[in-house]
C-alpha cells in the first residue's frame, strides 16, 4: 500500500520542515509515502470563504486517482489512540488498498464536494493546530503506527 498526504500551502518553518523530512525518511523503511504540497489559492483575499474552499476542493480532488481512498484530517473525524490508528492502517493494508490518500485542508476546511467524495475522516486531536504542525504530527503518527505494527520499541504503553 502507498500512502499519500496532500496539504494545502507550503511549510515556511525550516525546523518543522527538517523534522518532517526526518520522519519521512524513517517512514520510508515501512511504506511508500509521498507528501504533496498543493499551492495556496491565488488571490484568496478576493474570494469568499466558500469560494476558497471550492477552489481548494477542486485542486484536492484533481490529485486523487481512481481506486485511491480519500481520508480527510478533520476535527470532526474519528479519534484514534496510536494503537487504534495502527490497527486502522493494518485493516487498509489487509483490504488490498493500493493507495490511501490523507488530506490536510486549507484554513477554512473542506468544501462540501470534498466531504462527499471522502471515504472517511480522522481527527488528530480535539485541539486546533497550525496546518504546518499538523503535517509533522500526522507523519510522526504514521511512523509510530508502523513501528507498532512491526512490534518495535518506539511506542511504549
N, C-alpha and C positions, 0 to 999 in steps of 0.2 A: 504494500500500500504506500502511496505517496501522500504527503501532507503539504498543503499549500496554505500560507497565511497571506491574505490580502489586507492591506492597511492604507487608508486614505491619508495623504500628506507625508512629507519627509520628516525624518528624525534629525533635528539640528543639534542635539546634545551629544557631543563626542564621547563622553563617558558612557552614556546609555548605549550608544552605537557599538562601542567596544565590548560591553557586556553582552549585547545581543549576538555579536559575532562569535564570542566565546561559547555561548550556549548553542548556537547554530553548528559550530564545529563539533561540539560534544554530541549533539543530536545526530550528526551525520553517521555516527557509528551504528545507529539503530535503524534509521529510516531515511528515505529520500525526502528532504524538506526544502521548501522554497518559500522565501519571503518576497512578495512582490508589492512594491510601494506604488500606489496609484497617485497620480498628480492631484494637487489641490485644484478645485474648480476655478477656472479663470473668471475674474470679475464677480466673485462671490458676493462682494459687498453690495452689488447692484441687484442681487437675487433675493427673493423671499426665502425663508427657512424651507418651505415646501419645495420651491423650485431647486434649491441647492440639494436637498435630499433626492429629488427626482434625477438630477444630472449625475450625482454620485452613484445612485442606484443603477442607472444605465451603464455607467463605467464598470461597476462591480459585476453586474450580470454578464457583460461582454467578456469577462475574464473566467467565467465558469463554463466549462465544456460539457458536452453531453455525457451522461453517466457519472459525472462528478457530484458528490453530495455536498450541499451547501449548509454550513452551520454558522449561525451568527453569534458573535460575542456580544451579549446584550444583558443589561442589568436585570431584565425580567426573565432571563433564561433559567434553566435548571442549574441548581448549585450542586457541586460535587466536592467530596473530600479528594485529596490527591489519589488515594487508593481507588475511590469510586471512578475518578476520571481515567485512571489506568485501565480499569475494567471496561469503561466505555470504549476506549481505544481498541482494546482486545476484541470486543464484540464487532467493531467495524472491520478489523482485520479478518476475523473469522468469517464474516459475511462475504468476503472476497471483493470488497470495495477497492477499486483501482486508485481513486484519488478522493481525499477528504479535504474540502476547502473551508477554512475558517475565515471569517471576515471581521475586521475592526472598522466600524463605520466612521463617518465624519463627526463633527461636533454636535450635530443635531440628531444623530442616529440614522435609521434606515427609512427608505421610502416604503410605502405600502406594497409596492410591487416586489421589492426585495423580501419583505416578510412573507409574502405569498409563495415565493419560489423556494424559500429556505425549508430544509428538512428538519431543522431543529435550532434551538437557542441554548447557549451555555452562558452562565453568569460566573465571572471570576470572583466577584465579591459583591456584597450589598453596598460597599463604599464606591465612591467615584474616584477614578484615577485619570491622569492625563493620558491622551491617546498614545503618547510616546512611551510612557511607563507600562501601559497595558501590553504593549508588544513584548517588552522584556519579561514581564510576569508570565505571559502566556507561553513564550518559548521555553522559559525555565520549567513551567508546569508540564509541557510536553516532554522535556528531557527527564524530569522527575518520574513521569508516568512510565516511560520506557525503562528506567532503571528499576522501578518497582516490578514491572513485568518480567525483567531478567533476574530478579532477586538480588540485585546489587545493593551495597550498603549506603547509597546516597540518602535514602529516605529512612528515618527512624520513627518507630511507633512505640 
